[in-house]
């Protein structure tokens, strides 16, 4: 059974190695309009799909600037996934786009 990894500072060289050797990307199912509980549930569902697909998945804390370029701009954090196409299937980009549509 695969386990979800959590990114630690000591593993940054490993992340860099994965990014140079394989396709990789970041994704989350968290959305502003959902409750925290809904977002957690959607993220668990997304994780299940990613792991069934055979990708390497590492949990990371993502962040972005909400309302960028406005006086209301602020940094927002959310649980995200760093996904690596370890098997080099060349399907990661398409799968991440499909998941982003499915989970809005």
Secondary structure, DSSP 8 states (H G I E B T S, - for coil): ----EE--GGGHHHHHHHHHHS-EEEE----TTS-HHHHHHHHHHHHHHHHHTT-EEEEEEEEEEETTTSTT-EEEEEEEEEEE-TT--S-HHHHHHHHHHHT-
